[in-house]
Amino acid sequence: MAKLLFDHFVVLMLENRSFDHLFGYLGIGDGLKGGAINYLKPGDKTSPAFSSREGGDYTAIGQGPSHSLKETNMQLFGVTKPTPAVAAQTPPLNGFVASFRTALQYDLKRAPTNSELQQAMNCFDPVQLPVLSTLAKNFVLCDRWFADVPGPTMPNRAFMHAATSQGYTYNANWKPDFTCKTLYDRINAKPNLSWRSYYHDQDDIVELYPYLKKDATNHVLFGANFVGDVAGDSLPTYSFITPAFLGSAQQPVNSMHAPADVRPAEKLVADVYGALRANPDVWKKTLLIVLFDEHGGYYDHVPPPATVSPDGIAGRTDQSFLVPFDFKRLGLRVPAILVSPWFEPAVDSTVYSHSTIVGSVIEALNLPGGFLTQRDAKANKLTKQYLVDNGKHSWRTTTPDLSVPPQPDNLDAMQRELLNGSVNLDPHPSQRNTLRTKDIQDPAQATAFMRTQISKHLEHYFASKGKPALAAKLSTEDQFPSITISPSRISELAKSPKRRAQGRRP
């Protein structure tokens, strides 16, 4: 058996972000050099156009974009139920905005504005995500890593653990009827190897595989346990870190799952990296993999490739909302970074998926029983290029420091009351709804929202000469509200009734 570079594999799986959404403007890898466009009606150039923009949103409007199989179909193909012939074609990736409109209409109980719909196309500036951007530029960025299922969290996490979701394409209330073996069963079968789940609140391994054999060391809170295990050189062979999905003042949501703020996830990544880097002896024999379970409904410009069905089980259709799926194409691209000072900075454009990790660990450790399904068996592996000590890797004595972005503060009850009250300043009655503010947690964001509401109210007041009924009808095409009053926006608002009479946008 070939000698391996690593004794420990640490996988941190975050939530619901596409490659372009996080790294489209990073400057390395296959990003959005020329930008991208979605139309409100997929493929209809006469409907409003939405371009990708550099500048992401820390929090999402409503519950964020949908990422069910049905809505992912819309994002890929412009229809929710593609025929087999359409599904076999290269998807045009033209339905992200249309899908987000459906989600926001449900969340907001009103028609979303174009500025709200724009969120699905917005992509982060690298300076907004200093931790992930730094790691991507200094280690191995995989720009062809795809989710295993074009759908939501549970089935994709199932592929991360077992290289199949046994026909599930939806979350199934986190109580699927799984009978399959997992990576952890394979590790259990080999003496002297071990695994551990470090969780914050939810532990998908416990929830999805209740009959998996385990002992008292297999499931521990992340907290001080991970740092202590690294410091004490007691990491297991394979570690899986699940972020926090529920928020509190002591522990904010750090999963990146919309609509929560993304910055606590940056801190989690930095904490894991920092713990390893602070212990060179452990760092030298540990591979850290940071990745995301699925795209979360955010735009990506690379069509998912075909793949092999893991076990021949067709997608379930026993619920009315489910649509057929044969598991022969992957989900959308997600960010993935291989972090180790054994690696020089690089971009790897090999097609990988979450099953790659399962198959690579089974192959590298020569685990009894072999591969779990056809998916991890056929997936491109990390073994030869990254896991085997082939004499081509040299240890880097310098690695980057990480700068964690300022963390959002929670609003107290009085601040929340003031923020919610500011929606009543909106000149448009349909937008006087506190669903617009429920996802705002940061006082700085709350301040910007309230200032914008005041500016918008005054601009409409001046443009309508103090007539509320007229103010409610005014809108602009060229300028968005901001925290300061804009004379040019007032001028455009004052002209907007004439524009509507000419058949322009209401």
N, C-alpha and C positions, 0 to 999 in steps of 0.2 A: 504494500500500500504506500502511495506517495506521501511524503511528509507534508503536512499542512502548515500554512503560515499562522493559523489561528486555532486556539483552544476554545474560544468563546465567540458566539454569534449573538449580537444584541439587535433586535428588530423593534423599532419605534414606528408604529403605524398611526398616522394622523388621519384627518377626515376631510373628504369632500372638496378637493381643489384640483383643477386641471393644470396641466403643464403650462399652457399659455397664460392662464390666470396668475400663476406665481412667477413664471420664468420667461414669459413671452418677450419681455424687454430686457432680459438679463445681459444680452450681448454675446452669449455663447450658446451653443446648441441650436436646435431648429426652432427658432422663435418667430416673432411676427415682424420681420424686417420691413415688409411692405404694408403691414396692416391687414385688416379683414373687415368684411361687411356682412351683416345680416339685415334683411328687410322684415318689417313687421309682419307682412304676409310672405311666407317663405318663397323666394324666387321671384316675387313681384316687385319690379323696380319702380313701379308707380306708388308703392306704399312707403312710409317713412323708413329711412336708412339709418342703421346704427353701426358705427365704426368702432373697431377696437381702439382703446385709449390707454395711454401710459398713465397710471394713477388708479390704484385699487381702493376699495372701500373696506375699512377695518371691520365694520359691521354691515349686515345685510338688511334690506327692507323686507318686511313681512317675515316669513320663515326662510327666505332665500329661494334660489331656483329649485325646481323639482328635479328629481333624479330617479324616479321610478323607471322601469323598463319601458313603459308606455310613453312617458315624456322624453326619455332618452331617444326613443325612436323618432319623436318629433324633432328633437335637436339634430339628429343625424340625417334624417330623410325628409323632413318637412311634413310627415304624417305619423300618426300614432300607431297605425296598424299597417306597416308596409307589406305588400304581397311578397311571396317568396322571390319573384323576379326582381322586385325593387330592392329587397334586402340583400340580394346577391351582387348588386351593383356597388360601385364606390360611392359612399354617401356624400352628398354635397355639403353637409354640415351647415345647413341654412335655417334651422328652426329654433335656435337658442332663444331669441327674443320672443318669438311666438309662444314658445313653451313657458317662458318666464311670465308673459302676460297672463296666461291661464292660471299660473300659481298665484300671482299677485291679486288677480281679481277675486280669488277665493280668500286669500289672507286679509286683504284690505276692505273687502265688501264694496268695492267701487272699481271703476276703470283706472288702472295705473297711468301715471304720466310718462311721457317719453323719457324724462330725466331719471325716473325710477327704473324704467325698463333697461336703461343704459348699463345698469350694474352687471348684467349678464355678460357684457362685452368688455368691461373694464379689467385691466391687467395691472398688477402692482409694479410700481417703480422699484428697482432694486434697493434704493435707500429706505423704502418703507419696511423691508424685510431683511435687516442687516445680518441676522443669524443664518437664515437659509441661503441667502445670496452669497455670503462669505464661504459657507461650506461647499456650495455648488461650484464656486470658482477655484477652490483650493483642493478639492478631492475629485472623485469621479461622478460626474453628472450623467445620468442615463436619460437620454431624450427620446427613447422609444420604449418606455415602460408603460404597459397598459393594464388597466383593471381587467380582471378575468370575466366579469359580467357587465354588460351595459345597463346597469341598474344600481340599486341602493346598497346600503352598508352591509347588512347581514350576509347576503350571498357572497359578497366579495371577501368579507372576513372569513367566511367558511372556506373559500379557496385558499386563503392564507394559511389555514390550519390543516386542510385535508385535500386540497386540489380538486374539490368538487363541492357543489351545493345540493347535490342529489335532486335536481329539478327545481329547486326554489329560486325564483327571480325576485322575490319580495321579502320583506323583513319577517313576516309570519309571526308577529308579536314576540319574536325571539324565542319561539317554542317550536322549531321545526322537528320533524321526525327523522333524525339522522341515525343511520345504522352503519355509517362508513368508519373506517379506521382513520387515524390522524397522524400527523408528524410526531405527536407526543407518544402515541403507541409504539411507533418505530424506535424512538429514543428509549422508551422503557424496556424494549427488548434487548438492549445492548448493555451489559454490565459496565459500571464505572462512568456512564454518561448520565446527564441530568438535564432537567428543564425547569424553568420557573416563569410564572406569570406575575408581572408587577402591575397592579391595577390601582386606579384612583377611586372609582365608584362602581363601574361596570367591568365585569370580567367575561369576555365573550367565550372563553374556553370553558368556564364553568357552566354558562348558560346553554351553550350549543351542544356540549358533549358531557352530559351528567354522568354517564357510565364509564368515562375514561378513568383508568386506574391512576390514583394520585396519593401523595402522602402530605405531611404537614409542611413540607418545604416548597411545594409546587405553586402555591398561591399566596402572595404576600402583598401588602400595601406598598405602593411605590415609595412614598415619604422618605424616611431615613433608611429604609431597607436597601434600596438600590445603591445609594452612596456608601452605606456600610459594607455591602457585599463587595463593591469595587475596592474600597479601602482595605478590606480584610482579605483580598484575593480569594474570594469565595463565590465568584460568579458561577452559575451553572454552565453547562455546555451551550444551551440555547435559552435565551431570554426573550420574552415578548412583553413589550410595554404598551399598556392601554391607557390613553389619556383620560382626563376628567370630562365627563359629559354634563354633569350637573354643577351649577355654580353656587358659590357662597363667598362671603367677604374674605374668608380664610383661604379658599381655594377656588379661583375663577375657572370657568370652562377653558380648558387648554387643548381642546381637540381640533380646533379650527372649523368645527361644524357650524355652518351658518344657522342662525343669524349672529352667533356670538363673535366677540372681538377676536381677531387673529393673533394679537400680540402676546397673550399668555402662552400660546403654543410656541412662539419664538423662544420664550423663556424656558419652557420645558426642554426643547431641543438643546438649548445652551447648557441647561443643568446636566443633562445626560452626557453631553460632550465634555463639559468641564470636569465631571466626576472621573471620567476615563483619563483625560489629559493630565489630571493632577496625580495620577498613579502610573508612572511610566512602565513599570514592570507588567502591570495588567494591560495597559494600553497597547503594549507591544504584541500581545497575543489575542487581541479582541477586534473583531470587525463590527462596526456600527452601521446599520442600514436604516436610513430615514426615508419613509415613503408614505403614500396616501392611499386610502382604500378605494376611492372612486372619485370621479370628477366633480360631483356636486352640482351638476347642471350649468357649470361655467364654460365659456367658449374655449374650444381648442380647434386648431386648423388641420390636424393630421388625422386622416381616416383610420379607424381601427382595422387591423388586418384580420384575415380568416385564421381560424385555429381548429383544433380537433376537439370533438366532444369528449369530456373526461370519461364518461361511463355509458354513453348511449341513452341516458335518461333525458327525455324531452322536458321542456319547461312546463311547469304545472299550469293548468287552466281551470282548476276546480273552483276558483273564485271569479265573480263576474267582472272584476276590474283587471284580470290578468289577460295578457295577450301571448300568443304562441312564441316560442323561442327554442332553437335547437342547440344552443351552446357552441355553435361553429363559427362565431366571430367574437372578438374580444370587446371589452369596454373601451372607453376613451383613455387618452394618455393622462398619466398622473406623474407628479414629480417624484424622483427617486435619486438618492445620493448614497454612494458607498464611501464610508468615511474611515480612513486608516492612513497613518503616516507611511505605510508601506507603498502607498499609491501616489504617483505623481498626478498633478492636476490634469484632467482629461475629460472628454465627452465621449461616451460610449453610445453608439446608435444601433446596437444590436436590439432586436425585438425581444423584450422580456415581459413577463407578467408576474403576479404574485406567486403563481405556481412555480416560477423559477426558483424562489427561495426554498420551497419545500423540496423540489427535485435536487437542488444543489446541495442542501444539507444531507439529504439521504445518500446522494452519490459520494460526497466528500467523506462522510463518516462511515460509509459502507454499512448502512443500517440493515439489520435483518428484516426480511420481508420485501425489501426493494421498494420501488415506486408505488405510490398509492393509486394513481389513475393514469389514463393515457395523457392527461393534461400535463402533469409534472414529469412524466416520462419523456414526452416530446418537446417540452419547453427548453429553450436555450438555457444553458447552465452557466453559473459563475465559476465553476470549479477550476478549470484549467487556467483561465486568465487571472483569477483573483485569489483563489483559495489555496492553491498548491504552491509550495515553496520550490519554484523552478530555477532559483538562482538569479532571476532577472529583476527581482525586487530589492531595493535598497531602502533602509530606514531613514526617514527624514527627521533630522534633529530639531527642526523648527516647524511649528504649526501655528496657524493664525489664532490670535485672540478674538473673542466674539464680543460684539457690542450689542447688548440687549436693548430693544427699543423701550421707551418709557411705557410703563404698564398703565392700563386704564384704571381710574378710580371709580368706586361705586357711588351713586347718588344717594343722599339721605332722603328721608320722607318729604321734607320741605322742598328740597331741590326737585324731586320728582313731581310734586304738585305744581311747582312753577313751570317746569318744562311741559307737562301735559296741558296746562292752561294756555300756553302760547299757541297751541294749534287753533284756538278760537280766533286768533288774529287773522287767520288766512282769509283772503277775500273770496275764495271759492268754497262754498258750503260743503261740497263733497270731500274736501280735504281737512275738515274740522273733526279729525278722528285721531284718538290717542294711540291707535295702532301704529301711527307714524313714529311715535316716540318710544314705544315699549322696548325696542332693542338698543336704545342709547343708554350706555352705562357710564361713559366717561364725561366728567364735568366740562372738559374742553369741547367735546362734541355737542353737549347740551347748550353750551354758551353760543357756539356757532349756529346751531339750529334756531335758538331764540332770537339772535340778532338778525338772522335771515328772515324770520317771520315778521319782525318789526319792519325791516326794510321793504319786504314784499307788500305788507299792509299799507305803508305810507306811499309807496310808488303807485299802487292801484288807487289810493285815495286822491293823490294829486292828479293822476291821469283822468280820473272820472269826475274831478271837481267835487269830490265829497259825496257822490251818489252811490250808495252801497249796491243797489241793484245793477247799475252799470258796471261797477268795479268787478262784480262777480262774472261778468261776461268778457272781461279783457284778458288777453294772453299775448305772449310774444313768441316769435319763431326763432329769433337769432340770439337771444340772451337769456341766461338762467338767473334766478334770484341769487343774491350774494349777501354778505353780512353788512354791506354798505349800500346806501341809496345811490342809484345810477340815473343821472339825468337822461342819458340816451335810452335807457330802458323805459323811463316814464314816457318819453317821446314815442317809442315804438308801441307801448300800451295804448296811448291816446289814439293811435291810428288803426288799432286792430279791428274795431267794428267795421270800418270801411273795407278792410282786407277780407273780412268774412263775407261782406256783400258781394265781393268779386269772386267768391267761391274758394277762398283759401282756407287754411286750417282754422277751425273754431277755437 
